[in-house]
Amino acid sequence: MMGSAAMTAVVSCLVVGVLSAAPAGTQPQGKDNLVDVRKIWDRAEHNAFTGLVRFRGRWLCVFREGTGHVSHDGALRVIASADGQAWSSLALLKAPSPDLPDLRDAKITTTPDGRLMLSGAGANRKTKPFHHQTYAWFSADGKTWTDPVAIGERDVWLWRSTWHGRKAYGVGYGPPNLGFTRLYVSDDGRTFRTIVKRLFEKGFPNEASLVFDPDGTCHCLLRRDGKPNTAQWGTAGPPYTKWTWKDSGVVIGGPCVIRLDDGRYVAAARRYDGGMRTSLMWVDARSGSLEEFLKLPSGGDTSYPGLVVHEGLLWVSYYSSHEGKTSIYLAKVKLPKRLPPDKKASQPTD
């Protein structure tokens, strides 16, 4: 679906590795680096739009369950695993308002005080104008959750929250007829205030993922679905009011970005060229370009991943319909090493 984006397509991403320097110093990567991939959930008619976190020695994966990609019965499922293989359900969160019956695009993070924060948006496509409201729930164990808290503004979809220090940041986007993004910040994950009222406006910008450098520099991978529709890569320093943008030249859906310990960035999103798929890519942080390095087993209705690096592997949750039913998958990927400068020129290419 523009998913949460225009409410006709949705997120779990293509995985992108972003180098704070150019990615030329990274070893090429292919199918041999796919350590493991398995289906972990398919109990609903349509299972999609994932988030992933490692919390107190366990894996928690969150996603939407419904009767279809776009339906008025979406709920957010929380499942847990000790090893990434055997999974059990912890909770099912349903829409808090009958006026917004479809919960979508689950995102999960760990707050600075050690709790879980789960967010998703209630939607109703039958009303005009288009309506949605983002909600947040909090938990100490993933099983028992607080009552939902409405966050951000109605009809400005606060699609993902990212913690930096003790603050949560997020980009919201307006309905298709308005086509703008807005940058927010929160001290507690409950009350968000506006930093930049009009962050980016060209080409119907929508789903976005933020990632921070140790020095506080913020990067944003931003999806677009209008004309033009190629993704944007934005960069800003504190207080994040002045941004520079680079055009990636690639159309994506459901971006998700994390930073590796060595300074590179890994992100995620759906890719469309050459067939729908969930794809891993390097992002050159200087130019904003995206270079695919691995196509995960996927196709059709697919993508919107969650990303976690654990014990040297990249763990990727995503959804796909390539085996028939739209289901939730978990992949483990061996990350290529960054090469020393004298080794770069001799490396073969895929």
FINUVEX-273112 format. One record per residue (C-alpha): residue number from 1; residue in one letter; x, y, z. Coordinates in steps of 0.001 Angstrom, whole numbers, plus 500000, padded with zeros to 6 digits. Layout:
+-----+-----+--------+--------+--------+
|   n | res |     px |     py |     pz |
+-----+-----+--------+--------+--------+
| NUM |   A |      X |      Y |      Z |
...
+-----+-----+--------+--------+--------+
This chain:
+-----+-----+--------+--------+--------+
|   n | res |     px |     py |     pz |
+-----+-----+--------+--------+--------+
|   1 |   M | 500000 | 500000 | 500000 |
|   2 |   M | 501211 | 503412 | 499597 |
|   3 |   G | 500505 | 501971 | 502767 |
|   4 |   S | 500463 | 504032 | 505515 |
|   5 |   A | 501698 | 506491 | 503063 |
|   6 |   A | 498643 | 507441 | 501124 |
|   7 |   M | 496735 | 504661 | 502689 |
|   8 |   T | 496952 | 502722 | 499485 |
|   9 |   A | 500443 | 501312 | 499918 |
|  10 |   V | 502429 | 500413 | 503077 |
|  11 |   V | 505950 | 499922 | 505153 |
|  12 |   S | 508399 | 497474 | 505920 |
|  13 |   C | 511229 | 498311 | 503785 |
|  14 |   L | 514071 | 497547 | 501696 |
|  15 |   V | 517207 | 497321 | 503590 |
|  16 |   V | 519681 | 500012 | 502842 |
|  17 |   G | 523208 | 500404 | 504126 |
|  18 |   V | 524293 | 503991 | 504264 |
|  19 |   L | 527919 | 504972 | 504482 |
|  20 |   S | 528878 | 508218 | 506099 |
|  21 |   A | 531615 | 507960 | 503487 |
|  22 |   A | 531029 | 506390 | 500054 |
|  23 |   P | 530295 | 502637 | 500126 |
|  24 |   A | 533217 | 501802 | 497843 |
|  25 |   G | 535179 | 500411 | 500780 |
|  26 |   T | 532668 | 497664 | 501496 |
|  27 |   Q | 532995 | 494101 | 500300 |
|  28 |   P | 530347 | 493033 | 497773 |
|  29 |   Q | 527540 | 490964 | 499203 |
|  30 |   G | 525214 | 488400 | 497647 |
|  31 |   K | 522998 | 485440 | 498414 |
|  32 |   D | 525769 | 483679 | 500346 |
|  33 |   N | 525355 | 486355 | 503015 |
|  34 |   L | 521752 | 485360 | 503661 |
|  35 |   V | 522366 | 483223 | 506742 |
|  36 |   D | 518744 | 482279 | 507361 |
|  37 |   V | 515213 | 483262 | 506383 |
|  38 |   R | 511977 | 481787 | 507723 |
|  39 |   K | 508260 | 482451 | 507940 |
|  40 |   I | 507371 | 483317 | 511541 |
|  41 |   W | 503638 | 484178 | 511371 |
|  42 |   D | 500714 | 483661 | 508989 |
|  43 |   R | 497640 | 483172 | 511172 |
|  44 |   A | 495583 | 486109 | 509925 |
|  45 |   E | 494287 | 486454 | 506376 |
|  46 |   H | 496732 | 489302 | 505770 |
|  47 |   N | 499873 | 489760 | 507937 |
|  48 |   A | 502006 | 492793 | 507147 |
|  49 |   F | 503939 | 495980 | 508012 |
|  50 |   T | 506459 | 494925 | 510644 |
|  51 |   G | 508660 | 496321 | 513402 |
|  52 |   L | 511420 | 494507 | 515301 |
|  53 |   V | 513222 | 495064 | 518599 |
|  54 |   R | 515466 | 493083 | 520947 |
|  55 |   F | 514253 | 493624 | 524492 |
|  56 |   R | 515599 | 492007 | 527678 |
|  57 |   G | 517101 | 489023 | 525868 |
|  58 |   R | 514074 | 488346 | 523655 |
|  59 |   W | 512949 | 489253 | 520168 |
|  60 |   L | 509693 | 491139 | 519783 |
|  61 |   C | 508095 | 491531 | 516374 |
|  62 |   V | 505023 | 493679 | 515769 |
|  63 |   F | 502806 | 493850 | 512687 |
|  64 |   R | 499294 | 494414 | 511409 |
|  65 |   E | 496697 | 491656 | 511074 |
|  66 |   G | 493621 | 492152 | 508882 |
|  67 |   T | 491495 | 490604 | 506168 |
|  68 |   G | 493352 | 492498 | 503462 |
|  69 |   H | 496040 | 495033 | 502642 |
|  70 |   V | 493399 | 497735 | 502926 |
|  71 |   S | 490518 | 496720 | 505206 |
|  72 |   H | 488603 | 498170 | 508142 |
|  73 |   D | 489631 | 495556 | 510695 |
|  74 |   G | 493365 | 496073 | 511246 |
|  75 |   A | 494862 | 495195 | 514649 |
|  76 |   L | 498459 | 495201 | 515898 |
|  77 |   R | 499899 | 491829 | 516931 |
|  78 |   V | 502912 | 491513 | 519262 |
|  79 |   I | 504847 | 488218 | 519159 |
|  80 |   A | 508001 | 487162 | 521028 |
|  81 |   S | 510829 | 484653 | 520660 |
|  82 |   A | 513944 | 483707 | 522597 |
|  83 |   D | 515815 | 482447 | 519543 |
|  84 |   G | 514088 | 483903 | 516480 |
|  85 |   Q | 512680 | 480491 | 515548 |
|  86 |   A | 509806 | 479629 | 517890 |
|  87 |   W | 507326 | 482501 | 518307 |
|  88 |   S | 504317 | 483044 | 520549 |
|  89 |   S | 501733 | 485808 | 520760 |
|  90 |   L | 501948 | 488318 | 523616 |
|  91 |   A | 499217 | 490796 | 522736 |
|  92 |   L | 496713 | 491988 | 520132 |
|  93 |   L | 495947 | 495707 | 520213 |
|  94 |   K | 492731 | 496822 | 518545 |
|  95 |   A | 491607 | 500204 | 517307 |
|  96 |   P | 490707 | 502476 | 520237 |
|  97 |   S | 488052 | 504343 | 518230 |
|  98 |   P | 485220 | 502911 | 516080 |
|  99 |   D | 485581 | 506001 | 513893 |
| 100 |   L | 489138 | 504877 | 512971 |
| 101 |   P | 488738 | 501085 | 512830 |
| 102 |   D | 491885 | 500109 | 510926 |
| 103 |   L | 495136 | 500058 | 512944 |
| 104 |   R | 498175 | 500130 | 510651 |
| 105 |   D | 501957 | 500200 | 510454 |
| 106 |   A | 503177 | 498990 | 513830 |
| 107 |   K | 506487 | 500444 | 515032 |
| 108 |   I | 508254 | 499422 | 518232 |
| 109 |   T | 511148 | 501045 | 520105 |
| 110 |   T | 512756 | 501025 | 523542 |
| 111 |   T | 512352 | 504243 | 525519 |
| 112 |   P | 515187 | 505853 | 527520 |
| 113 |   D | 513621 | 504584 | 530763 |
| 114 |   G | 513667 | 500980 | 529535 |
| 115 |   R | 510063 | 500484 | 528473 |
| 116 |   L | 508617 | 499487 | 525126 |
| 117 |   M | 506818 | 502034 | 522980 |
| 118 |   L | 504503 | 500704 | 520282 |
| 119 |   S | 502911 | 503071 | 517797 |
| 120 |   G | 500433 | 502702 | 514975 |
| 121 |   A | 497748 | 504736 | 513261 |
| 122 |   G | 494015 | 504289 | 513206 |
| 123 |   A | 492541 | 504951 | 509771 |
| 124 |   N | 489177 | 505302 | 508093 |
| 125 |   R | 489101 | 505603 | 504302 |
| 126 |   K | 485330 | 505818 | 504085 |
| 127 |   T | 485164 | 509306 | 505535 |
| 128 |   K | 485929 | 512459 | 503597 |
| 129 |   P | 488234 | 514154 | 504061 |
| 130 |   F | 490674 | 511330 | 504722 |
| 131 |   H | 491134 | 510709 | 508471 |
| 132 |   H | 493776 | 509068 | 510620 |
| 133 |   Q | 495282 | 509433 | 514089 |
| 134 |   T | 498541 | 508005 | 515403 |
| 135 |   Y | 498499 | 506276 | 518804 |
| 136 |   A | 501184 | 505047 | 521215 |
| 137 |   W | 501096 | 502299 | 523844 |
| 138 |   F | 503738 | 501591 | 526515 |
| 139 |   S | 504742 | 498336 | 528229 |
| 140 |   A | 507323 | 496922 | 530646 |
| 141 |   D | 507106 | 493370 | 529275 |
| 142 |   G | 505434 | 493396 | 525845 |
| 143 |   K | 502369 | 491606 | 527184 |
| 144 |   T | 500545 | 494219 | 529247 |
| 145 |   W | 500126 | 497591 | 527556 |
| 146 |   T | 498877 | 500971 | 528715 |
| 147 |   D | 495772 | 502547 | 527269 |
| 148 |   P | 496476 | 504202 | 523913 |
| 149 |   V | 497634 | 507809 | 523811 |
| 150 |   A | 496877 | 509932 | 520743 |
| 151 |   I | 500186 | 511409 | 519539 |
| 152 |   G | 500872 | 514055 | 516930 |
| 153 |   E | 498037 | 515752 | 515080 |
| 154 |   R | 494925 | 514243 | 513568 |
| 155 |   D | 495362 | 513702 | 509830 |
| 156 |   V | 499136 | 514242 | 510044 |
| 157 |   W | 500349 | 510662 | 510195 |
| 158 |   L | 503268 | 510402 | 512659 |
| 159 |   W | 504535 | 507297 | 510930 |
| 160 |   R | 507643 | 506382 | 512962 |
| 161 |   S | 509305 | 507638 | 516160 |
| 162 |   T | 513074 | 507457 | 516702 |
| 163 |   W | 514732 | 508085 | 520073 |
| 164 |   H | 517918 | 510142 | 520272 |
| 165 |   G | 519176 | 510787 | 523759 |
| 166 |   R | 516067 | 511336 | 525842 |
| 167 |   K | 513946 | 512728 | 523032 |
| 168 |   A | 511774 | 511069 | 520406 |
| 169 |   Y | 511704 | 512484 | 516888 |
| 170 |   G | 509345 | 511696 | 514055 |
| 171 |   V | 508133 | 512834 | 510662 |
| 172 |   G | 504413 | 513160 | 510064 |
| 173 |   Y | 502779 | 513493 | 506667 |
| 174 |   G | 499523 | 515056 | 505576 |
| 175 |   P | 496742 | 513588 | 503436 |
| 176 |   P | 497242 | 513225 | 499659 |
| 177 |   N | 495441 | 516447 | 498796 |
| 178 |   L | 497914 | 518449 | 500930 |
| 179 |   G | 501188 | 516576 | 500414 |
| 180 |   F | 503587 | 517805 | 503091 |
| 181 |   T | 505789 | 516407 | 505861 |
| 182 |   R | 506274 | 517829 | 509360 |
| 183 |   L | 509090 | 517224 | 511873 |
| 184 |   Y | 508156 | 516579 | 515514 |
| 185 |   V | 509973 | 516078 | 518829 |
| 186 |   S | 508822 | 514717 | 522199 |
| 187 |   D | 510317 | 514526 | 525685 |
| 188 |   D | 508237 | 511524 | 526735 |
| 189 |   G | 506802 | 509826 | 523604 |
| 190 |   R | 503341 | 511132 | 524505 |
| 191 |   T | 503320 | 514837 | 523708 |
| 192 |   F | 504897 | 515885 | 520397 |
| 193 |   R | 505604 | 519440 | 519343 |
| 194 |   T | 506507 | 520764 | 515896 |
| 195 |   I | 510114 | 521587 | 514981 |
| 196 |   V | 509619 | 522171 | 511241 |
| 197 |   K | 506083 | 522750 | 509998 |
| 198 |   R | 506910 | 522088 | 506332 |
| 199 |   L | 509865 | 519744 | 506181 |
| 200 |   F | 509544 | 518646 | 502540 |
| 201 |   E | 506651 | 519186 | 500131 |
| 202 |   K | 507476 | 518132 | 496568 |
| 203 |   G | 506133 | 514914 | 495033 |
| 204 |   F | 503746 | 513860 | 497847 |
| 205 |   P | 506376 | 512972 | 500488 |
| 206 |   N | 505175 | 510591 | 503194 |
| 207 |   E | 506835 | 507675 | 505057 |
| 208 |   A | 510168 | 508604 | 506618 |
| 209 |   S | 512863 | 507141 | 508844 |
| 210 |   L | 515310 | 509166 | 510938 |
| 211 |   V | 518768 | 508151 | 512149 |
| 212 |   F | 521314 | 510076 | 514233 |
| 213 |   D | 525106 | 510325 | 514264 |
| 214 |   P | 526956 | 510436 | 517602 |
| 215 |   D | 527519 | 514174 | 517097 |
| 216 |   G | 523750 | 514704 | 516798 |
| 217 |   T | 523557 | 515025 | 513013 |
| 218 |   C | 520227 | 513665 | 511788 |
| 219 |   H | 519560 | 511904 | 508472 |
| 220 |   C | 516158 | 511229 | 506939 |
| 221 |   L | 515207 | 508712 | 504242 |
| 222 |   L | 511921 | 509941 | 502797 |
| 223 |   R | 509504 | 508175 | 500468 |
| 224 |   R | 507587 | 510019 | 497745 |
| 225 |   D | 504635 | 508880 | 495643 |
| 226 |   G | 503804 | 511839 | 493436 |
| 227 |   K | 505633 | 513418 | 490507 |
| 228 |   P | 508557 | 513098 | 490951 |
| 229 |   N | 508451 | 509976 | 493135 |
| 230 |   T | 512088 | 509178 | 493902 |
| 231 |   A | 513175 | 508966 | 497553 |
| 232 |   Q | 514956 | 511871 | 499247 |
| 233 |   W | 517924 | 511787 | 501646 |
| 234 |   G | 517957 | 514708 | 504068 |
| 235 |   T | 520591 | 515869 | 506566 |
| 236 |   A | 520472 | 518433 | 509373 |
| 237 |   G | 522372 | 519320 | 512528 |
| 238 |   P | 520788 | 520393 | 515815 |
| 239 |   P | 518272 | 521972 | 516277 |
| 240 |   Y | 517124 | 520338 | 512998 |
| 241 |   T | 515493 | 523386 | 511485 |
| 242 |   K | 517712 | 523634 | 508377 |
| 243 |   W | 517862 | 520617 | 506043 |
| 244 |   T | 519730 | 519757 | 502861 |
| 245 |   W | 518199 | 517158 | 500523 |
| 246 |   K | 519608 | 514774 | 497916 |
| 247 |   D | 517568 | 512799 | 495390 |
| 248 |   S | 518292 | 509054 | 495539 |
| 249 |   G | 516980 | 508428 | 492014 |
| 250 |   V | 515191 | 505311 | 493308 |
| 251 |   V | 511521 | 504679 | 494118 |
| 252 |   I | 511015 | 502954 | 497481 |
| 253 |   G | 508330 | 502185 | 500053 |
| 254 |   G | 508465 | 501916 | 503835 |
| 255 |   P | 511935 | 503262 | 504681 |
| 256 |   C | 513752 | 502206 | 507858 |
| 257 |   V | 517318 | 503263 | 508735 |
| 258 |   I | 519805 | 502257 | 511448 |
| 259 |   R | 523449 | 503157 | 512049 |
| 260 |   L | 526193 | 500536 | 512316 |
| 261 |   D | 528942 | 500839 | 514915 |
| 262 |   D | 531523 | 501488 | 512193 |
| 263 |   G | 529648 | 504572 | 510972 |
| 264 |   R | 527733 | 503036 | 508083 |
| 265 |   Y | 523968 | 503086 | 507965 |
| 266 |   V | 521577 | 500277 | 507212 |
| 267 |   A | 518037 | 501135 | 506276 |
| 268 |   A | 515036 | 499386 | 504746 |
| 269 |   A | 512175 | 499736 | 502177 |
| 270 |   R | 510265 | 498185 | 499258 |
| 271 |   R | 511764 | 498401 | 495780 |
| 272 |   Y | 509720 | 498453 | 492569 |
| 273 |   D | 512095 | 498433 | 489586 |
| 274 |   G | 512533 | 494949 | 488109 |
| 275 |   G | 509707 | 493518 | 490203 |
| 276 |   M | 508306 | 494164 | 493671 |
| 277 |   R | 510654 | 492952 | 496405 |
| 278 |   T | 512171 | 493623 | 499798 |
| 279 |   S | 515736 | 494598 | 499054 |
| 280 |   L | 518911 | 495430 | 500963 |
| 281 |   M | 520976 | 498349 | 499696 |
| 282 |   W | 523871 | 500608 | 500527 |
| 283 |   V | 523138 | 504303 | 500756 |
| 284 |   D | 525863 | 506786 | 499984 |
| 285 |   A | 525279 | 509461 | 502619 |
| 286 |   R | 527088 | 512113 | 500578 |
| 287 |   S | 525012 | 511733 | 497417 |
| 288 |   G | 521898 | 510054 | 498777 |
| 289 |   S | 522169 | 507269 | 496183 |
| 290 |   L | 520969 | 503718 | 496957 |
| 291 |   E | 522843 | 500618 | 495785 |
| 292 |   E | 521113 | 497276 | 496154 |
| 293 |   F | 523237 | 494452 | 497542 |
| 294 |   L | 520717 | 491733 | 498416 |
| 295 |   K | 517196 | 490827 | 497362 |
| 296 |   L | 515453 | 489036 | 500191 |
| 297 |   P | 513132 | 486136 | 499264 |
| 298 |   S | 510016 | 488199 | 498548 |
| 299 |   G | 507562 | 489384 | 495940 |
| 300 |   G | 504105 | 490738 | 495286 |
| 301 |   D | 502707 | 492402 | 498391 |
| 302 |   T | 505927 | 492817 | 500373 |
| 303 |   S | 508353 | 494898 | 502437 |
| 304 |   Y | 508039 | 497205 | 505490 |
| 305 |   P | 510859 | 495722 | 507561 |
| 306 |   G | 512244 | 496189 | 511001 |
| 307 |   L | 516029 | 496188 | 511480 |
| 308 |   V | 518253 | 495163 | 514385 |
| 309 |   V | 521974 | 494350 | 514456 |
| 310 |   H | 522741 | 491586 | 516962 |
| 311 |   E | 525956 | 489590 | 517430 |
| 312 |   G | 527352 | 490659 | 514070 |
| 313 |   L | 524234 | 489859 | 512030 |
| 314 |   L | 521538 | 492067 | 510598 |
| 315 |   W | 518103 | 490749 | 511626 |
| 316 |   V | 515305 | 491821 | 509288 |
| 317 |   S | 511590 | 491386 | 509844 |
| 318 |   Y | 509408 | 491911 | 506776 |
| 319 |   Y | 506276 | 490632 | 505085 |
| 320 |   S | 505729 | 489064 | 501671 |
| 321 |   S | 503215 | 487200 | 499518 |
| 322 |   H | 505743 | 485373 | 497333 |
| 323 |   E | 504665 | 481995 | 498757 |
| 324 |   G | 500968 | 482747 | 498343 |
| 325 |   K | 499553 | 484035 | 501610 |
| 326 |   T | 500828 | 487391 | 502847 |
| 327 |   S | 502972 | 486387 | 505843 |
| 328 |   I | 505653 | 487632 | 508233 |
| 329 |   Y | 509293 | 486616 | 507648 |
| 330 |   L | 512549 | 486959 | 509567 |
| 331 |   A | 515928 | 487034 | 507821 |
| 332 |   K | 519463 | 486995 | 509219 |
| 333 |   V | 522093 | 488610 | 507019 |
| 334 |   K | 525873 | 488595 | 507354 |
| 335 |   L | 527063 | 492164 | 506978 |
| 336 |   P | 530068 | 492856 | 504725 |
| 337 |   K | 533091 | 494390 | 506358 |
| 338 |   R | 534458 | 497794 | 505506 |
| 339 |   L | 537755 | 497358 | 503728 |
| 340 |   P | 540956 | 499353 | 504317 |
| 341 |   P | 541688 | 501941 | 501604 |
| 342 |   D | 544437 | 499889 | 499914 |
| 343 |   K | 541997 | 497007 | 499284 |
| 344 |   K | 539141 | 498934 | 497708 |
| 345 |   A | 540268 | 499024 | 494102 |
| 346 |   S | 540919 | 495263 | 493817 |
| 347 |   Q | 537473 | 494130 | 494966 |
| 348 |   P | 535220 | 492536 | 492320 |
| 349 |   T | 531670 | 493749 | 491829 |
| 350 |   D | 528456 | 491720 | 491895 |
+-----+-----+--------+--------+--------+
